[in-house]
Amino acid sequence: MDYYGKRLATASSDNTIKITGMNESTSEPLATLSGHRGPVWQVAWAHSKFGSLLASCSYDGRVIIWREDNNQWKQARGNSVFSLRSYGVWETSKIDQAHPVGVTSVSWAPGGLVGSGLLDPVQKICSGGCDNNVKVWKLNNGVWEMDSPALQMHTDWVRHVAWAPNLGLPKSTIASALQDGRAIIWTAVWKVSWSLTGNILAVADGSNNAMLWKGVANGEWEQFQTIEP
């Protein structure tokens, strides 16, 4: 469902996405979007501050970003990452090989993401795939690029990813669900600093906290203190 609860986007194993208009008593088919070459596993609407944007992910390993203008839709053609800019149509940007063996889930960053502003909004999405990775993508000069190295703590398929709402707070958190039944919470880290001896690491995260970690046996690290604002 979009931000205003007026349109429903559904993913299908027939490689398409269907857009349906909704009101209190009836529904109306609006469009069918075709662009994937495999079953579409998930769709996600962006925050309304970015306009009418929809992300989709598929077994074909691609993520597609769809933009709608003036209630008209059109399939775009092209290679790898591209845009079709024409008034009154949907334009698409594709991330080919986002996860080469299949993309299982996609989620938009919240509209009030840290580092974004009304004059310079930041568009980001995260994706999970059959390669056991979570990836974060950022729109940079019209091209979707990886915003950081892939998150690789998973040992099996990533079944779902969800970017947490932040209600304007200075934090950025992603949850991922695994095939093996585990869930992992990821948070943005802004600054790190070592002690003089190199055995204590201070980490500042996106929740206004500072955490102190110390080295223990077998090369592992454990958190021993949290400093809250």
N, C-alpha and C positions, 0 to 999 in steps of 0.2 A: 504494500500500500504506500502511496506517495505521502509527502509531508502533510498535505491537506486532507487526506482520506478520500480523494475524489477519483483516483485511478489505481487499478490493481495490475501489477505486472506478474506474469506467471512463466516459469521455465518448463520446457518440455523435452522429452526424449526424441521428438521429431525434429530436433535441431533449431526450433524456433522459439520466439518469445511473443506472448500475446499480451496486448494492452487492453484493458476493459474499463470503461467508465462506470462509476458507481454512484448511486444516490440512495435515499432511504428505502425506496420500494422496488427499483428496477436496476438492471445493468445493461450496458450496451457495448458490443465489441467495437473497438476503435482501430486497432491495427495489429498486424503480425509482422514482427521483425525477423528477417532472415540474414544471417551472416556467419553463423558458426557451421563447422563441418562435422560436428558430433553432438551428442546429447547435451543440452544445456542444464547444468546442475543447480545454479542459483542466480538470482537477480537481486539487485539492491539499489534503492533510490538514494541519491545524494541529498544533503541538506538543501532546503529551498533557497538559501542565499546564493547558491551557485546556478540557479535557474533549474530547468527541467532536465536533469541528468540521471541516467540509469546505467549501472554496470552489470555485465553478465559474464559468467565463466562457464567453461565447457570441457568435456572430455577431449576436445581437440587441442587442448593445451593453451588456449588463448583467452585473454580477457578483452572484452569489447566495451567501450564507453559510448553510450548513445545520448545525443542531445536533440531535444524537440523544440520546434518553434512554430507558433501559430497553428497548433493542432494538426500539422501535416507531417507525413512520414515518407521516407524514401530510403531504399537500400543504397549504401555507398559502395563503390568498387575501388580496389587499390591493393597495394602491397603492405607488408609489415606494419609500420605505424603511419597512419595517414589521417587527414581530415578533409571533409567536404564542407565548404562554407557557402551556403546558399540560403537566402531568406525563405522561410516558410517550409523547410524540410528538416528531417532529422540528419544530424551529422554524426559520424562515428570516428573513433580513434581505436586502433587495435594494438594490443600488446601480444605479438606472436611469441610462442614458446615461453610464456610466462612461467609455466611449469611443464616441461616437455612431455611428460607422460599423463597429463591431465590436471585441470584446475577444478577443485571440488567446492571452493567457497570464496566469496569476495565480500568485503565490507568497507564502507566509506568512513573516513575520519569525520568526527563531529564538526559542525559548522564553526564552532568557537575554538578550534584547535590552537594550541600555543604556537605563537609565531605568525598567526594570521591576523588580518585586520580588515576593516571595512573597505579600505582603499587598496589593499593588497592581499586578497584572500588566497589561502593555500589549499589546493586540492590534492588530497592523498587518499589512497586506498590500500588495503592489505588483502593478500590472497593466500590461500592454502592449497596444497596440491598433493598428488600421488607420489611426488619425489620426497615426501616427508618434511618439506620446508614451508616456512611462512615467509612471505616477502612483502615489503612495504614499497609502494610506488608513489612518485610525486610528479605532478605535471609541471614541466620546465620548458618555457618558451614553446608551448604547443606540443611537446613530445613527452610521453610517459617514460620515466626513468626510475631505476631502483634507487630508493632514498637511503638505503643502508645495506650492508651484507645480509644475505639470507639468514633467518633465524633457524638454527639447525640442532635443537635439542631433541627432536622427535626421532623415534625409531620405527615409525609406521606411518601410514597415510594420515594426513591432516584432514579431518572430516569437516570441520567448521571453524571459521574465524569470525570474531565480532569485536569491533572497535567500540570501547565503552563511551557513553555520553559523558561530557565533562561539565555541563551546565555553566560554562564560562570559567571554570577553575583551571589553574595552570598545571594540568596533568595530561598525560597521553598513555592510555592503557589498552592493550589488546589481549583477548582471551582466545585460545585455540583448543579445540577438542580433537582427541586422537582416536585412531582405530582401536588401540589397545585399552580404551576406557579411561584414560587420563585426561586431565585438562591442565594447561599451562597458562599462567598469567605473565604477560610481558609489559614492562613499563619503560618509558623513555628515560635515559640517563643523560644528564646535561654536563656534569663536570666530574672529574676524578683527580685525586691527589694522593701521592705516596708519603709515608712517614720517612724520616731521614734514614732509618735502618732498612726500609724496604719491606717490612713484614706486616705493615698495617696500611690498608687502602681506604680512603674516604671517598664516598660516592654520593653525589647530589642527584636526586631523581626529579621527575616531573610532578611530584606531589608535595613539593616544598620541604622535603625531609633530607637529612644527611645520614648516611649509614656507614658504620665502621666495620670493616672486615679484617680478619687476621688469618695468616697462614697457619695451617695445622698439619698433621702428619699426612703422608702420601700425596703431598702436593695439592691438597684440597684447601678450600677457604670457608670460613664460617663467620656469620654476622654476629657481633657481640654487643653492638649498641646502636640505637637509633636516636638521632637528635631532631626533635620536632620544633617547628617555629613557635 
